[in-house]
Structure formats: C-alpha cells, structure tokens
Amino acid sequence: MCTWIVEKAPLSGSGRNSDGWFSVRQANVTYDHPCHAPLDHALIIDFVEDPDRVAQRVAVELTADSARRLVASINAALASGDEAHEG
Amino acid sequence: MYPPYEGQIAETMTYRGHHGDEVSAYLARPLGPGPFPGVVVLHHMPGWDEGTKEITRKLAHHCYVAICPNLHHREGPGAPDEVAALTRSQGGVPDDRLVGDVDGAASYLRSMPVASGKVGIIGFCSGGRQVVLAASRLTSLDAAVDCWGGRVIAAPDQVTERQPVAPIDLTADLACPLLGIFGADDRSPTPEQVAEHEEALKRHGKTYEFHMYDGAGHGFFATDRPGYRPVQATEAWGEVFKWYARYLSGEEVQ
C-alpha cells in the first residue's frame, strides 16, 4: 500500500533492544509493506523513545491474524492482572 | 561480436537534489561509450533497499544509466529500514523535496559523458505516485512508468501538509508519456481508481498505456515477497522496456 498512514499511541514504559533498556514514549502503528517479514503487508509497530530518532526502537512486523491475537492476549492479560491484583 | 560484451558498474554516490542538498544515490551504468538514456528509479516506502537497487542494476543491464536516489537521505544516517520508519512517522517524503530530488537526478544523468540526453523515470508503490507527481511538475522527463502507485487519487482527508495534492489533479500538466503497471487484485490502487486515472488521461489527451494484470496484486515484481507473480512480472517488464525503447531510444517497437 505504501500509504504513510501511521497511528501514534503515546505510551509510558520501557523497552529493550540490543543496546539495553530505554524509555518507551510512543508506538507508531501502521499496516503496510514490512522490511523483513516475508509478507506483502504487515501490522508494523515501532516502540520508540524519541519520535524523531526511531533508530532507538523495538520493531515488530506481524501478520494481521497474529496482530489480532496479540491484541486479544494483551486485553486478556490486563483483565486477569486487574482481577489478581484486586483480590 | 558473439557473445555481445556485457558489463556494468554499480556504486553509491552523491548528487545535488532539492535546494542543492547533497543526496545519496545508487548509480548503475553500462560499461561502454554510450550514448545511453538515463532512468531515475524511485524506491518504495520501506526505503532505499536491496530490491530497488537490484532493479537499478537490471536497468543498467538493459543499457540504461540508472540512478536510485535515497529519498530518505535527510532522515538518515541509518539502515534503510530505520530511516524508512522515521520518515513514515514524520508523514512521508514531502512532495516538493521529492520533485527537487528527481529534477537533480535527471540533471545529473544528462551531465554524464555517456548520456544520450533522454531521461525516464520509474517508481514502485509510493514511488509510483511520486512518478505521476514528478512527471506532472517537471518538464525534464521523457518517459514515465508508474508501478501500482497508491493515492494518485486521494480523498480530501488523505491530503496532508507533506503531500498536499492528489497527482490526478495535475493530469493537465503531465509532460511526458506515462506507462502504468497494475495488479487486478490490488487494493491501493483499486482497478476502479486506475480506471478513473485513465479517464483523466484520456480527457486531457495525454499519451499513456495502462496494463492491468489478472492474478496479481500490489508489488508483484518483488521477488522476495509472497505477492511475486513471475509470469505477470516478466510480461510487465517487457512492457517497461518497450516503453523506454520507444520514448527514450526512439526505436519503433510493436
């Protein structure tokens, strides 16, 4: 597609790449051509600290189905975590 | 002489692009005295990558001097995927900068001692849209090839500060013959959008040919992706070289 359409989510947390841990402040989410995954299109997420310096990032390129499974898993983990920590 | 001599040099270099900025590029040229026509190669959104450089060498194999500007040079340095990610997060390559970089690349090709003076352009995906844009805003190009450029037609909410026009709106200014290569299964551009673009070209009396390939989707030249369609890609490459032979080399072709 090569759309340059990016959804940006402000985040608060940490990520780790080969240089070590860094603060994660934003996720850039798009559905477009991947650079590495053997797919025509992929759900691409770049977790970055500085939006102007994405070299420092954790990147994933996922099939649409696996991205949906990830969303479901995140929601399930959050729900069970909330329950456990409330108990 | 049999077999005919074949040879080329391919290397990274720099040239002057938009506003005289230094821009990195990959240049492939046939060995020999020429004269050779030139082609500007525009990479897709994932960046100045191996696949696009392979296409640049393919053009040199067919006796064109081909230059592939790094359209993300200003966002670098870094690996192509890194600077592509940064460029995407910033809203993509600005149209004005793209046009300036293409104009500079065409000038560089014409300045080479082996140049014939004719310069074409080819681009893929986002580069296909940029081909239509550049061929409409510049008079320095002699033949254009748009490979499945998305957003040639853009809804009002898809027009941005960096890409402030839908290239179809510039059809009256298209200054060279345009070849379009599309897959019937593509969703950007859809066959309906391709038909709308074709109508605009007809309405303005432009020289063009559009080829729509059944059983092919977006990016079907990419040999390293599942969407590669070798039969359709081989046929379409034949159309590309016929187009350039006709409009860059002045050959009569069937």
Interface residues (C-beta under 8 A of the other chain):
Chain A: M1 C2 T3 W4 V6 K8 N28 T30 D32 H33 P34 C35 H36 P38 L39 D40 H41 D46 V48 P51 D52 R53 V54 A55 R57 A59
Chain B: H44 M45 P46 G47 D49 G78 P80 D81 E82 A84 A85 L86 R88 S89 Q90 G91 G92 C125 S126 G127 R129 G150 R151 Q163 R187 S188 G217 H218 G219 D224 R225 P226 G227
